[in-house]
């Protein structure tokens, strides 16, 4: 009884891979969930904007995409982030 291989799953499109996504970007849809570190605004895009569309500030965006089954799998934002 071996350990199950780890799977990474895109929260947006459901694509799964046995390898971690390069740069945390899904190779299937190319999109990632981003969260503004200042106001918490959440958006989906290939890369984060320089200015937050919600608070209109130049903020750091954190990748909060769920890639593991432990955080809910496809269609989910990682609640730990």
C-alpha positions in Angstrom: 0.0 0.0 0.0 2.0 2.9 -1.3 1.3 6.6 -0.9 -1.0 8.1 -3.5 0.8 10.4 -5.9 0.2 14.1 -5.4 -2.0 15.8 -7.9 -2.3 19.5 -8.7 -5.7 20.8 -9.9 -6.5 24.1 -11.5 -9.3 25.9 -9.6 -10.7 27.4 -12.7 -10.8 24.7 -15.3 -10.2 21.5 -13.3 -7.1 20.5 -15.2 -5.0 18.0 -13.2 -1.3 17.2 -13.3 1.1 15.1 -11.4 3.6 17.9 -11.6 3.4 21.3 -10.0 2.3 24.1 -12.4 5.3 26.2 -13.6 5.0 29.6 -12.1 1.7 28.5 -10.5 -0.1 29.1 -13.8 -2.4 26.4 -15.2 -0.9 25.1 -18.5 -4.5 24.4 -19.8 -6.3 27.7 -19.2 -3.4 30.0 -18.2 -5.4 31.7 -15.5 -4.7 32.1 -11.8 -6.8 33.4 -8.9 -5.2 36.6 -7.5 -6.0 38.4 -4.2 -5.2 42.0 -3.4 -3.0 42.2 -0.3 -4.6 45.5 0.7 -8.3 45.2 0.2 -8.8 41.4 -0.4 -10.3 41.9 -3.9 -10.2 38.6 -5.8 -9.8 38.3 -9.6 -8.9 35.7 -12.2 -6.2 36.6 -14.8 -3.0 35.2 -16.4 -1.0 37.7 -14.3 -2.1 40.3 -11.7 -2.6 43.9 -12.6 -0.3 46.7 -11.4 -3.2 48.6 -9.9 -6.1 47.0 -8.0 -9.4 47.5 -9.8 -11.2 47.7 -6.5 -9.1 49.9 -4.2 -7.3 51.7 -7.0 -3.9 51.3 -5.2 -0.7 49.8 -6.5 -0.8 46.6 -4.4 0.9 43.3 -4.2 -1.3 40.5 -5.5 -1.1 37.0 -3.9 -1.7 33.8 -5.9 -4.6 32.1 -4.0 -5.4 29.4 -6.5 -6.2 26.0 -5.1 -3.9 23.4 -6.7 -4.3 20.5 -4.2 -7.4 18.4 -3.4 -6.9 19.3 0.3 -8.1 22.8 -0.3 -11.2 21.9 -2.3 -10.0 21.1 -5.8 -11.4 22.6 -9.0 -13.3 25.9 -8.7 -11.8 26.8 -5.3 -9.6 29.5 -3.8 -7.2 28.1 -1.3 -8.7 29.2 2.1 -5.3 29.0 3.8 -4.1 32.0 1.8 
